[in-house]
Amino acid sequence: MHGVSGPRSTDDESGAYPTLDVAGGPFFFLSYAHPPKDERGVQVPDPWIGKLYHDLCEHVRHIAELPAGARAGFMDQELRPGNEWPDRLSRALATCRVFVPLYSRRYFKSEHCGKEWFAFNRRRLNLRAQSGIPVETIVPAVWIPLPAEMLPEAATSVQFSGSHFSELYAEHGFYGIIKVSRWREAYEEAVYLLAKEIVQAAEAAFAAESPAEPAEDAPYEMLPSAFGGEGKAGPGDKPIRVTVVAPSRDNLPAGRENSSYGKDIRAWNPYGQASVRPLADHAAELARSLSYTPEVGDLFRHEAGLVGREPWSGPEVLLIDPWATLLPEFHDILRQVDSMDNPWVQVLVVWNRQDQQMEREAERIMAGLNAALPRKLREGRAISALAVRGVPSLREFGMVLPPVIAEAGRHYLRRASSSLPGPHQPPPGQHLKGEAGR
């Protein structure tokens, strides 16, 4: 196992350092937008981005005191064309310690960059759910400056100031200071400071006992993009409602254990062994990581919009605790929802396989679920069988929720663009921005 020297304790002059495990993966992953193809239609690597990457690697090796054989960084210029590159890219995203996005307008228009961002950010959010500690392992850098209002929702939660960098870097980014020879000192300072931030981010995660643990490789081609179409999915552009369908601790079906519930319905935490956060909060963060702007509420708060008493205002995902369907007040509303033609409302059933009571009483719970939502469950199998059968773990929840959100969004767009009259026709001008590509 490779180790990385951490910061020396001021009380320890013995030379003993805490070690930071790099798990065989790269220390950092450089995510950048490819330049346009040349007049022959050939993708030519950008040598200046290559120089920045290699200079960063050199500084990270020294600052982190990487042992022989440990990989300082990864960028996709290392990959050769062929069938194996998606697997190698996915593996690097699953094992790197820090993610370094190279900001530019082109970056946030890139489908590939959006996939890379989402893959790493899902690991980061799972870690936060497991530990409750919001350690930042995304360290942005600026290639070409862009206005803050152009950042998509996915990027707004990432800490980024750059106030300790030079004014030249803030005004021109790495592209400007690397190309102008008289600004060489500004470039060298900025590379060093960025490398220092990368190492400090990894060490902070390690000190909090919450490193971004290696994740199971997700097929690259199946990853959604974190950015919402032409780099213009800012806050509010892509609304999504997340509705919690779960009881509170004071209103449970007879005999149900209360360890997964709180006094508030939104406190429901079905993956308690793996998470210290309510599932609704985790789902909202995942939605933001796809550049949606979530509104979270419970079934009773969102009832009027779900059953048609209020105009519908956007796509919606119901996070369903199957136990809730055994309570008449939940069952009756869900039956109404199920009877309506509202495919922009999708369901995701949560079924923790580690919950022994759910396993013992599976037949009774499934009967209640099937009685409350027969149509939604049948239609949902075509999108994600796991979503309607029951998502068994927090890790799989992070893989299932994005396509369910995307399906709700597609139906919303389809209905919003339709000229057919109907009680659920959206207000004029209301829309969602679509998806995009690198």
DOZAGU-257071 format. One record per residue (C-alpha): residue number from 1; y, z, x; chain; residue in three letters. Coordinates in Angstrom, 3 decimals, always signed. Last residue first. Example, Ala and Ser with C-alpha at 12.3 -4.5 7.8 and 13.67 -1.06 7.14 Angstrom:
2
{atom 2 {-1.060 +7.140 +13.670} A Ser}
{atom 1 {-4.500 +7.800 +12.300} A Ala}
***
This chain:
438
{atom 438 {+18.067 -25.228 -17.697} A Arg}
{atom 437 {+17.623 -25.015 -22.368} A Gly}
{atom 436 {+18.982 -23.754 -25.819} A Ala}
{atom 435 {+18.451 -21.776 -29.005} A Glu}
{atom 434 {+20.565 -21.958 -32.126} A Gly}
{atom 433 {+23.720 -20.194 -33.203} A Lys}
{atom 432 {+23.369 -18.400 -36.499} A Leu}
{atom 431 {+25.342 -19.224 -39.568} A His}
{atom 430 {+27.819 -18.116 -42.211} A Gln}
{atom 429 {+30.462 -20.778 -42.765} A Gly}
{atom 428 {+30.135 -20.769 -46.523} A Pro}
{atom 427 {+28.290 -17.726 -47.888} A Pro}
{atom 426 {+24.504 -18.002 -47.740} A Pro}
{atom 425 {+22.540 -19.406 -50.722} A Gln}
{atom 424 {+20.269 -16.621 -51.956} A His}
{atom 423 {+20.816 -17.134 -55.692} A Pro}
{atom 422 {+20.142 -20.847 -55.374} A Gly}
{atom 421 {+21.728 -24.228 -54.836} A Pro}
{atom 420 {+20.069 -26.667 -52.423} A Leu}
{atom 419 {+22.432 -27.813 -49.690} A Ser}
{atom 418 {+20.235 -26.374 -46.937} A Ser}
{atom 417 {+21.884 -25.411 -43.667} A Ser}
{atom 416 {+21.709 -21.684 -44.392} A Ala}
{atom 415 {+18.114 -21.996 -45.594} A Arg}
{atom 414 {+16.947 -23.651 -42.390} A Arg}
{atom 413 {+19.030 -21.355 -40.217} A Leu}
{atom 412 {+17.598 -18.274 -41.945} A Tyr}
{atom 411 {+14.068 -19.631 -41.668} A His}
{atom 410 {+14.545 -20.204 -37.934} A Arg}
{atom 409 {+16.042 -16.729 -37.457} A Gly}
{atom 408 {+13.103 -15.008 -39.163} A Ala}
{atom 407 {+10.735 -16.997 -36.955} A Glu}
{atom 406 {+12.690 -16.051 -33.829} A Ala}
{atom 405 {+12.596 -12.359 -34.771} A Ile}
{atom 404 {+8.807 -12.570 -35.191} A Val}
{atom 403 {+8.523 -14.471 -31.906} A Pro}
{atom 402 {+10.506 -11.720 -30.114} A Pro}
{atom 401 {+8.687 -8.731 -31.759} A Leu}
{atom 400 {+5.165 -9.575 -30.568} A Val}
{atom 399 {+5.547 -9.250 -26.783} A Met}
{atom 398 {+7.586 -6.030 -26.821} A Gly}
{atom 397 {+5.205 -4.553 -29.411} A Phe}
{atom 396 {+2.331 -5.435 -27.085} A Glu}
{atom 395 {+3.725 -3.106 -24.423} A Arg}
{atom 394 {+4.386 -0.369 -26.998} A Leu}
{atom 393 {+0.789 -0.473 -28.187} A Ser}
{atom 392 {-1.473 -1.387 -31.125} A Pro}
{atom 391 {+0.584 -3.919 -33.119} A Val}
{atom 390 {-1.053 -4.043 -36.574} A Gly}
{atom 389 {-2.838 -6.853 -38.367} A Arg}
{atom 388 {+0.457 -8.297 -39.562} A Val}
{atom 387 {+2.135 -8.615 -36.156} A Ala}
{atom 386 {-1.196 -9.263 -34.415} A Leu}
{atom 385 {-1.814 -12.390 -36.479} A Ala}
{atom 384 {+1.520 -13.743 -35.354} A Ser}
{atom 383 {+3.260 -16.693 -36.988} A Ile}
{atom 382 {+0.513 -18.091 -39.240} A Ala}
{atom 381 {-0.740 -14.582 -39.994} A Arg}
{atom 380 {+2.701 -13.709 -41.382} A Gly}
{atom 379 {+2.221 -15.809 -44.508} A Glu}
{atom 378 {-0.818 -13.792 -45.596} A Arg}
{atom 377 {+0.788 -10.466 -44.704} A Leu}
{atom 376 {+3.991 -11.351 -46.541} A Lys}
{atom 375 {+2.065 -12.455 -49.633} A Arg}
{atom 374 {-0.188 -9.395 -49.917} A Pro}
{atom 373 {+2.600 -6.873 -49.186} A Leu}
{atom 372 {+2.133 -3.666 -51.225} A Ala}
{atom 371 {-1.545 -3.946 -52.155} A Ala}
{atom 370 {-2.527 -5.080 -48.661} A Asn}
{atom 369 {-0.720 -2.138 -47.080} A Leu}
{atom 368 {-2.191 +0.428 -49.466} A Gly}
{atom 367 {-5.722 -0.889 -48.934} A Ala}
{atom 366 {-5.133 -0.957 -45.178} A Met}
{atom 365 {-4.239 +2.744 -45.245} A Ile}
{atom 364 {-7.328 +3.736 -47.199} A Arg}
{atom 363 {-9.680 +1.726 -44.968} A Glu}
{atom 362 {-8.054 +2.884 -41.757} A Ala}
{atom 361 {-8.437 +6.574 -42.473} A Glu}
{atom 360 {-10.311 +7.538 -39.312} A Arg}
{atom 359 {-8.434 +5.023 -37.161} A Glu}
{atom 358 {-5.067 +6.157 -38.471} A Met}
{atom 357 {-6.047 +9.792 -37.838} A Gln}
{atom 356 {-7.064 +8.927 -34.278} A Gln}
{atom 355 {-3.666 +7.544 -33.330} A Asp}
{atom 354 {-4.486 +5.848 -30.014} A Gln}
{atom 353 {-4.855 +2.517 -31.810} A Arg}
{atom 352 {-1.180 +2.709 -32.791} A Asn}
{atom 351 {-0.771 +0.454 -35.811} A Trp}
{atom 350 {+2.734 -0.926 -36.329} A Val}
{atom 349 {+3.047 -3.750 -38.868} A Val}
{atom 348 {+5.731 -6.359 -38.230} A Leu}
{atom 347 {+7.187 -8.101 -41.259} A Val}
{atom 346 {+9.506 -11.077 -41.599} A Gln}
{atom 345 {+12.486 -11.564 -43.924} A Val}
{atom 344 {+13.863 -15.090 -43.377} A Trp}
{atom 343 {+10.887 -16.168 -45.515} A Pro}
{atom 342 {+12.675 -14.874 -48.641} A Asn}
{atom 341 {+10.950 -16.246 -51.737} A Asp}
{atom 340 {+10.589 -12.929 -53.517} A Met}
{atom 339 {+7.459 -11.186 -54.761} A Ser}
{atom 338 {+6.843 -9.406 -51.452} A Asp}
{atom 337 {+10.267 -7.772 -51.538} A Val}
{atom 336 {+9.564 -6.413 -55.000} A Gln}
{atom 335 {+6.181 -5.066 -53.899} A Arg}
{atom 334 {+7.870 -3.508 -50.865} A Leu}
{atom 333 {+10.303 -1.658 -53.134} A Ile}
{atom 332 {+7.480 -0.243 -55.281} A Asp}
{atom 331 {+5.308 +0.803 -52.308} A His}
{atom 330 {+8.125 +2.688 -50.596} A Phe}
{atom 329 {+8.949 +4.903 -53.601} A Glu}
{atom 328 {+5.233 +5.179 -54.503} A Pro}
{atom 327 {+4.143 +6.588 -51.090} A Leu}
{atom 326 {+0.885 +5.078 -49.792} A Leu}
{atom 325 {+2.805 +2.065 -48.416} A Thr}
{atom 324 {+4.564 +4.413 -46.008} A Ala}
{atom 323 {+1.287 +5.088 -44.182} A Trp}
{atom 322 {+1.270 +1.468 -43.010} A Pro}
{atom 321 {+4.380 +2.172 -40.867} A Asp}
{atom 320 {+6.249 -1.080 -41.150} A Ile}
{atom 319 {+8.996 -2.496 -38.972} A Leu}
{atom 318 {+10.680 -4.950 -41.368} A Leu}
{atom 317 {+12.468 -7.812 -39.619} A Val}
{atom 316 {+15.565 -9.449 -41.073} A Glu}
{atom 315 {+17.435 -12.727 -40.793} A Pro}
{atom 314 {+21.010 -12.852 -42.063} A Gly}
{atom 313 {+23.455 -11.805 -44.752} A Ser}
{atom 312 {+21.552 -11.861 -48.000} A Trp}
{atom 311 {+23.789 -11.595 -51.030} A Pro}
{atom 310 {+23.337 -8.238 -52.811} A Glu}
{atom 309 {+21.011 -7.351 -55.697} A Arg}
{atom 308 {+18.459 -9.753 -54.231} A Gly}
{atom 307 {+15.522 -7.461 -53.428} A Val}
{atom 306 {+16.097 -7.273 -49.682} A Leu}
{atom 305 {+19.890 -7.056 -49.841} A Gly}
{atom 304 {+19.813 -4.121 -52.258} A Ala}
{atom 303 {+17.022 -2.346 -50.347} A Glu}
{atom 302 {+18.755 -2.232 -46.949} A His}
{atom 301 {+19.730 +1.465 -47.067} A Arg}
{atom 300 {+16.506 +2.359 -48.850} A Phe}
{atom 299 {+14.311 +0.539 -46.326} A Leu}
{atom 298 {+15.937 +2.178 -43.317} A Asp}
{atom 297 {+18.698 +0.867 -41.102} A Gly}
{atom 296 {+19.363 -0.972 -37.859} A Val}
{atom 295 {+21.922 -3.748 -37.472} A Glu}
{atom 294 {+21.096 -5.854 -34.455} A Pro}
{atom 293 {+23.296 -8.328 -32.569} A Thr}
{atom 292 {+20.943 -10.937 -31.172} A Tyr}
{atom 291 {+21.263 -12.041 -27.547} A Ser}
{atom 290 {+17.484 -11.937 -26.912} A Leu}
{atom 289 {+17.891 -8.715 -24.914} A Ser}
{atom 288 {+19.912 -7.449 -27.871} A Arg}
{atom 287 {+16.807 -7.768 -30.056} A Ala}
{atom 286 {+14.763 -5.846 -27.483} A Leu}
{atom 285 {+17.400 -3.110 -27.460} A Glu}
{atom 284 {+17.301 -2.912 -31.277} A Ala}
{atom 283 {+13.493 -2.692 -31.227} A Ala}
{atom 282 {+13.627 +0.212 -28.761} A His}
{atom 281 {+16.128 +2.068 -30.941} A Asp}
{atom 280 {+14.012 +1.457 -34.061} A Ala}
{atom 279 {+10.867 +2.660 -32.252} A Leu}
{atom 278 {+12.376 +6.093 -31.690} A Pro}
{atom 277 {+12.453 +6.927 -27.962} A Arg}
{atom 276 {+10.109 +9.134 -25.904} A Val}
{atom 275 {+7.470 +6.441 -25.625} A Ser}
{atom 274 {+3.878 +6.040 -24.437} A Ala}
{atom 273 {+2.158 +8.995 -26.112} A Gln}
{atom 272 {+4.594 +8.835 -29.014} A Gly}
{atom 271 {+3.802 +5.235 -29.896} A Tyr}
{atom 270 {+4.574 +5.779 -33.593} A Pro}
{atom 269 {+8.078 +7.168 -33.010} A Asn}
{atom 268 {+9.880 +7.456 -36.368} A Trp}
{atom 267 {+13.362 +8.890 -35.779} A Ala}
{atom 266 {+14.849 +6.215 -38.073} A Arg}
{atom 265 {+13.483 +8.065 -41.129} A Ile}
{atom 264 {+15.525 +11.150 -40.184} A Asp}
{atom 263 {+13.854 +14.566 -40.135} A Lys}
{atom 262 {+11.433 +13.199 -37.576} A Gly}
{atom 261 {+8.029 +11.522 -37.541} A Tyr}
{atom 260 {+5.210 +10.707 -35.113} A Ser}
{atom 259 {+3.883 +14.319 -34.891} A Ser}
{atom 258 {+3.716 +14.749 -38.690} A Asn}
{atom 257 {-0.018 +14.527 -39.410} A Glu}
{atom 256 {-0.683 +12.891 -42.788} A Arg}
{atom 255 {-2.650 +15.093 -45.213} A Gly}
{atom 254 {-0.827 +13.992 -48.358} A Ala}
{atom 253 {+1.524 +11.120 -47.652} A Pro}
{atom 252 {+4.643 +12.251 -45.797} A Leu}
{atom 251 {+8.081 +13.235 -47.084} A Asn}
{atom 250 {+9.520 +16.008 -44.937} A Asp}
{atom 249 {+8.659 +14.347 -41.615} A Arg}
{atom 248 {+10.491 +11.209 -42.723} A Ser}
{atom 247 {+8.764 +8.153 -44.124} A Pro}
{atom 246 {+8.529 +4.718 -42.503} A Ala}
{atom 245 {+9.813 +1.244 -43.311} A Val}
{atom 244 {+12.485 +0.828 -40.633} A Val}
{atom 243 {+14.606 -2.261 -41.201} A Thr}
{atom 242 {+15.958 -4.276 -38.283} A Val}
{atom 241 {+18.650 -6.671 -39.435} A Arg}
{atom 240 {+19.543 -9.538 -37.123} A Ile}
{atom 239 {+22.949 -11.062 -36.434} A Pro}
{atom 238 {+23.346 -13.927 -33.965} A Lys}
{atom 237 {+27.023 -14.575 -33.186} A Asp}
{atom 236 {+28.054 -10.910 -33.504} A Gly}
{atom 235 {+28.228 -10.187 -29.790} A Pro}
{atom 234 {+28.196 -13.411 -27.775} A Gly}
{atom 233 {+25.763 -16.258 -28.159} A Ala}
{atom 232 {+27.802 -18.978 -26.466} A Lys}
{atom 231 {+25.773 -19.876 -23.369} A Gly}
{atom 230 {+24.721 -23.220 -24.782} A Glu}
{atom 229 {+22.137 -21.526 -27.002} A Gly}
{atom 228 {+21.396 -17.873 -27.330} A Gly}
{atom 227 {+20.437 -16.406 -24.011} A Phe}
{atom 226 {+17.444 -14.119 -23.481} A Ala}
{atom 225 {+15.071 -17.070 -23.518} A Ser}
{atom 224 {+11.634 -16.544 -25.013} A Pro}
{atom 223 {+8.568 -16.340 -22.753} A Leu}
{atom 222 {+5.505 -18.349 -23.781} A Met}
{atom 221 {+5.857 -20.963 -21.003} A Glu}
{atom 220 {+5.894 -18.198 -18.419} A Tyr}
{atom 219 {+2.607 -16.695 -19.546} A Pro}
{atom 218 {+3.185 -12.913 -19.448} A Ala}
{atom 217 {+1.913 -11.207 -16.299} A Asp}
{atom 216 {+0.961 -7.607 -16.967} A Glu}
{atom 215 {+3.773 -5.452 -15.727} A Ala}
{atom 214 {+4.389 -3.830 -12.376} A Pro}
{atom 213 {+6.257 -0.570 -12.900} A Glu}
{atom 212 {+10.029 -0.722 -12.877} A Ala}
{atom 211 {+10.424 +2.535 -10.979} A Pro}
{atom 210 {+10.945 +5.656 -13.096} A Ser}
{atom 209 {+10.501 +8.778 -11.033} A Glu}
{atom 208 {+14.272 +9.245 -11.219} A Ala}
{atom 207 {+14.391 +9.042 -7.415} A Ala}
{atom 206 {+12.419 +5.757 -7.562} A Phe}
{atom 205 {+14.806 +4.201 -10.036} A Ala}
{atom 204 {+17.742 +5.325 -7.897} A Ala}
{atom 203 {+16.011 +3.910 -4.796} A Glu}
{atom 202 {+15.569 +0.495 -6.385} A Ala}
{atom 201 {+19.184 +0.412 -7.521} A Ala}
{atom 200 {+20.378 +1.606 -4.102} A Gln}
{atom 199 {+18.447 -1.201 -2.398} A Val}
{atom 198 {+19.991 -3.867 -4.612} A Ile}
{atom 197 {+23.472 -2.331 -4.332} A Glu}
{atom 196 {+23.213 -2.379 -0.505} A Lys}
{atom 195 {+22.181 -6.038 -0.590} A Ala}
{atom 194 {+25.241 -6.763 -2.757} A Leu}
{atom 193 {+27.520 -4.914 -0.339} A Leu}
{atom 192 {+26.091 -6.829 +2.653} A Tyr}
{atom 191 {+26.425 -10.181 +0.923} A Val}
{atom 190 {+30.020 -9.355 -0.110} A Ala}
{atom 189 {+31.024 -8.313 +3.422} A Glu}
{atom 188 {+29.570 -11.479 +4.937} A Glu}
{atom 187 {+31.366 -13.643 +2.375} A Tyr}
{atom 186 {+34.710 -11.901 +2.866} A Ala}
{atom 185 {+34.330 -12.339 +6.639} A Glu}
{atom 184 {+33.594 -16.029 +6.181} A Arg}
{atom 183 {+36.725 -16.631 +4.155} A Trp}
{atom 182 {+38.244 -18.979 +6.783} A Arg}
{atom 181 {+35.187 -21.235 +6.432} A Ser}
{atom 180 {+35.598 -21.945 +2.729} A Val}
{atom 179 {+32.216 -22.807 +1.194} A Lys}
{atom 178 {+30.641 -19.338 +1.215} A Ile}
{atom 177 {+33.761 -17.692 -0.215} A Ile}
{atom 176 {+34.031 -20.083 -3.134} A Gly}
{atom 175 {+30.377 -20.219 -4.192} A Tyr}
{atom 174 {+29.977 -16.456 -3.746} A Phe}
{atom 173 {+32.578 -15.745 -6.391} A Gly}
{atom 172 {+36.126 -17.141 -6.283} A His}
{atom 171 {+38.423 -14.520 -7.812} A Glu}
{atom 170 {+36.257 -11.385 -7.552} A Ala}
{atom 169 {+34.933 -12.471 -4.142} A Tyr}
{atom 168 {+38.451 -13.056 -2.832} A Leu}
{atom 167 {+39.604 -9.745 -4.289} A Glu}
{atom 166 {+36.996 -7.979 -2.162} A Ser}
{atom 165 {+34.061 -6.047 -3.593} A Phe}
{atom 164 {+34.399 -2.391 -4.627} A His}
{atom 163 {+35.434 -3.361 -8.162} A Ser}
{atom 162 {+32.292 -5.464 -8.657} A Gly}
{atom 161 {+32.146 -4.209 -12.252} A Ser}
{atom 160 {+28.746 -4.857 -13.799} A Phe}
{atom 159 {+26.588 -2.479 -15.802} A Gln}
{atom 158 {+24.205 -4.416 -18.022} A Val}
{atom 157 {+24.646 -3.853 -21.770} A Ser}
{atom 156 {+26.775 -6.983 -22.235} A Thr}
{atom 155 {+24.261 -9.305 -20.613} A Ala}
{atom 154 {+21.894 -9.804 -23.557} A Ala}
{atom 153 {+24.842 -10.225 -25.936} A Glu}
{atom 152 {+25.895 -13.376 -24.095} A Pro}
{atom 151 {+28.695 -13.302 -21.512} A Leu}
{atom 150 {+31.417 -15.830 -22.271} A Met}
{atom 149 {+33.866 -13.102 -23.334} A Glu}
{atom 148 {+33.801 -11.741 -19.781} A Ala}
{atom 147 {+35.426 -14.933 -18.494} A Pro}
{atom 146 {+33.485 -16.774 -15.787} A Leu}
{atom 145 {+33.414 -16.453 -12.011} A Pro}
{atom 144 {+31.192 -18.866 -10.027} A Ile}
{atom 143 {+28.264 -17.375 -8.095} A Trp}
{atom 142 {+28.832 -13.818 -9.260} A Val}
{atom 141 {+26.139 -11.208 -8.633} A Ala}
{atom 140 {+24.352 -9.050 -11.200} A Pro}
{atom 139 {+22.129 -6.064 -10.328} A Val}
{atom 138 {+19.469 -5.481 -13.013} A Ile}
{atom 137 {+17.534 -2.322 -12.074} A Thr}
{atom 136 {+19.712 +0.128 -13.996} A Glu}
{atom 135 {+18.042 +3.489 -14.715} A Val}
{atom 134 {+18.325 +4.421 -18.408} A Pro}
{atom 133 {+16.037 +7.504 -18.343} A Ile}
{atom 132 {+14.033 +8.126 -21.534} A Gly}
{atom 131 {+10.861 +7.804 -19.474} A Ser}
{atom 130 {+8.559 +5.619 -21.566} A Gln}
{atom 129 {+11.214 +3.939 -23.697} A Ala}
{atom 128 {+13.366 +3.344 -20.620} A Arg}
{atom 127 {+10.408 +1.821 -18.795} A Leu}
{atom 126 {+9.641 -0.443 -21.718} A Asn}
{atom 125 {+13.281 -1.530 -21.665} A Leu}
{atom 124 {+13.172 -2.391 -17.953} A Arg}
{atom 123 {+9.910 -4.316 -18.312} A Arg}
{atom 122 {+11.424 -6.285 -21.198} A Arg}
{atom 121 {+14.455 -6.907 -18.991} A Asn}
{atom 120 {+12.301 -8.577 -16.341} A Phe}
{atom 119 {+10.744 -11.138 -18.670} A Ala}
{atom 118 {+13.982 -11.599 -20.620} A Phe}
{atom 117 {+16.055 -12.431 -17.549} A Trp}
{atom 116 {+13.491 -14.919 -16.258} A Glu}
{atom 115 {+13.270 -16.640 -19.643} A Lys}
{atom 114 {+17.061 -16.845 -19.901} A Gly}
{atom 113 {+17.251 -18.330 -16.414} A Cys}
{atom 112 {+14.750 -20.971 -17.506} A His}
{atom 111 {+16.657 -21.757 -20.699} A Glu}
{atom 110 {+19.850 -22.255 -18.724} A Ser}
{atom 109 {+23.190 -22.153 -20.538} A Lys}
{atom 108 {+23.902 -18.635 -19.250} A Phe}
{atom 107 {+23.408 -19.726 -15.639} A Tyr}
{atom 106 {+25.508 -22.874 -16.052} A Arg}
{atom 105 {+28.574 -20.785 -16.828} A Arg}
{atom 104 {+27.960 -18.786 -13.670} A Ser}
{atom 103 {+26.306 -15.479 -12.823} A Tyr}
{atom 102 {+23.605 -15.143 -10.169} A Leu}
{atom 101 {+21.083 -12.806 -11.768} A Pro}
{atom 100 {+19.554 -10.253 -9.358} A Val}
{atom 99 {+16.452 -8.467 -10.725} A Phe}
{atom 98 {+15.217 -5.404 -8.834} A Val}
{atom 97 {+11.700 -4.103 -8.114} A Arg}
{atom 96 {+9.708 -7.315 -8.326} A Cys}
{atom 95 {+6.149 -7.136 -9.747} A Thr}
{atom 94 {+6.096 -8.833 -13.158} A Ala}
{atom 93 {+8.871 -11.299 -12.338} A Leu}
{atom 92 {+7.038 -12.349 -9.164} A Ala}
{atom 91 {+3.801 -12.755 -11.110} A Arg}
{atom 90 {+5.477 -14.880 -13.765} A Ser}
{atom 89 {+6.900 -17.184 -11.086} A Leu}
{atom 88 {+3.526 -17.470 -9.384} A Arg}
{atom 87 {+1.836 -18.283 -12.692} A Asp}
{atom 86 {+4.489 -20.861 -13.638} A Pro}
{atom 85 {+4.221 -22.465 -10.155} A Trp}
{atom 84 {+0.448 -22.994 -10.199} A Glu}
{atom 83 {+0.267 -26.410 -11.873} A Asn}
{atom 82 {+2.218 -28.193 -9.194} A Gly}
{atom 81 {+5.628 -28.615 -7.607} A Pro}
{atom 80 {+6.137 -26.290 -4.651} A Arg}
{atom 79 {+7.591 -22.847 -5.124} A Leu}
{atom 78 {+9.757 -21.202 -2.454} A Glu}
{atom 77 {+12.862 -22.701 -4.068} A Gln}
{atom 76 {+11.909 -20.395 -6.951} A Asp}
{atom 75 {+13.506 -17.348 -5.396} A Met}
{atom 74 {+11.785 -14.190 -4.204} A Phe}
{atom 73 {+12.960 -11.328 -2.029} A Gly}
{atom 72 {+12.296 -8.786 +0.701} A Ala}
{atom 71 {+8.554 -9.290 +0.887} A Arg}
{atom 70 {+6.644 -6.596 +2.768} A Ala}
{atom 69 {+4.540 -7.915 +5.673} A Gly}
{atom 68 {+6.004 -5.617 +8.306} A Ala}
{atom 67 {+7.612 -2.563 +6.756} A Pro}
{atom 66 {+10.899 -2.739 +4.880} A Leu}
{atom 65 {+13.651 -0.598 +6.339} A Glu}
{atom 64 {+15.555 -0.635 +3.023} A Ala}
{atom 63 {+18.847 -1.463 +4.757} A Ile}
{atom 62 {+17.233 -3.747 +7.359} A His}
{atom 61 {+14.976 -5.792 +5.103} A Arg}
{atom 60 {+17.650 -5.875 +2.396} A Val}
{atom 59 {+20.186 -7.323 +4.869} A His}
{atom 58 {+17.881 -10.143 +5.966} A Glu}
{atom 57 {+16.788 -10.929 +2.426} A Cys}
{atom 56 {+20.418 -11.185 +1.293} A Leu}
{atom 55 {+21.163 -13.664 +4.097} A Asp}
{atom 54 {+18.138 -15.740 +3.054} A His}
{atom 53 {+19.219 -15.788 -0.583} A Tyr}
{atom 52 {+22.844 -16.638 +0.194} A Leu}
{atom 51 {+21.716 -19.506 +2.434} A Lys}
{atom 50 {+19.417 -20.889 -0.278} A Gly}
{atom 49 {+22.275 -20.689 -2.768} A Ile}
{atom 48 {+24.297 -22.758 -0.305} A Trp}
{atom 47 {+21.437 -25.227 +0.237} A Pro}
{atom 46 {+21.316 -26.120 -3.486} A Asp}
{atom 45 {+17.888 -27.623 -4.111} A Pro}
{atom 44 {+17.858 -31.303 -5.169} A Val}
{atom 43 {+16.359 -32.091 -8.592} A Gln}
{atom 42 {+15.850 -35.846 -8.644} A Val}
{atom 41 {+17.091 -38.074 -11.492} A Gly}
{atom 40 {+18.136 -40.780 -9.054} A Arg}
{atom 39 {+21.837 -40.083 -9.713} A Glu}
{atom 38 {+21.294 -36.436 -8.764} A Asp}
{atom 37 {+19.877 -33.735 -10.998} A Lys}
{atom 36 {+22.275 -30.993 -12.098} A Pro}
{atom 35 {+22.350 -27.787 -10.035} A Pro}
{atom 34 {+19.646 -25.174 -10.725} A His}
{atom 33 {+20.815 -21.941 -12.328} A Ala}
{atom 32 {+20.006 -18.724 -10.486} A Tyr}
{atom 31 {+17.618 -15.759 -10.624} A Ser}
{atom 30 {+17.069 -13.978 -7.301} A Leu}
{atom 29 {+14.110 -11.583 -7.604} A Phe}
{atom 28 {+14.258 -8.397 -5.523} A Phe}
{atom 27 {+11.836 -6.255 -3.497} A Phe}
{atom 26 {+9.110 -8.876 -3.824} A Pro}
{atom 25 {+5.684 -7.741 -5.002} A Gly}
{atom 24 {+2.888 -5.952 -3.145} A Gly}
{atom 23 {+3.419 -2.763 -5.116} A Ala}
{atom 22 {+6.862 -2.142 -3.575} A Val}
{atom 21 {+6.255 +1.606 -3.328} A Asp}
{atom 20 {+9.295 +3.622 -2.319} A Leu}
{atom 19 {+8.501 +6.181 +0.336} A Thr}
{atom 18 {+10.311 +9.482 +0.809} A Pro}
{atom 17 {+11.375 +9.816 +4.436} A Tyr}
{atom 16 {+10.150 +12.225 +7.094} A Ala}
{atom 15 {+12.320 +11.964 +10.226} A Gly}
{atom 14 {+12.268 +15.706 +10.812} A Ser}
{atom 13 {+15.998 +16.102 +10.216} A Glu}
{atom 12 {+15.563 +16.943 +6.543} A Asp}
{atom 11 {+18.345 +18.841 +4.819} A Asp}
{atom 10 {+20.585 +15.787 +4.478} A Thr}
{atom 9 {+17.651 +13.954 +2.921} A Ser}
{atom 8 {+17.202 +10.463 +4.318} A Arg}
{atom 7 {+17.438 +7.734 +1.697} A Pro}
{atom 6 {+14.229 +5.850 +0.956} A Gly}
{atom 5 {+11.955 +4.112 +3.399} A Ser}
{atom 4 {+9.897 +1.411 +1.787} A Val}
{atom 3 {+6.152 +1.620 +1.504} A Gly}
{atom 2 {+3.376 -0.968 +1.432} A His}
{atom 1 {+0.000 +0.000 +0.000} A Met}
***
